[in-house]
Amino acid sequence: MEEQNAVHEEAEAYGIDISLIRANLRLTPTQRLRRHDQILATQRKLRMAMEKKRG
């Protein structure tokens, strides 16, 4: 357990948000894929808006 805590502390010190990893691991694979698809669709919309703004 101490080794696991040390690894988590090292990861957090490096800038990794362990809570996000834990939250994602609580989801089913299907839920993770849906979430990924939603985020990807949002990213595409943002990219299109930026390209439109640039002209």
HUMOGI-V205797 format. One line per field, one symbol per residue. ss: DSSP state (@ for helix, = for strand, . for the rest). psi: psi as a letter, one per 30 degrees, with the letter a starting at -180 (. if undefined). A space follows every 50 residues. Layout:
BEGIN
ss->???
psi->???
END
This chain:
BEGIN
ss->.@@@@@@@@@@@@@...@@@@@@@@@..@@@@@@@@@@@@@@@@@@@@@@ @@@@.
psi->eeeeeeeeeeeeffgkjeeeeeeefflleeeeeeeeeeeeeeeeeeeeee eeef.
END
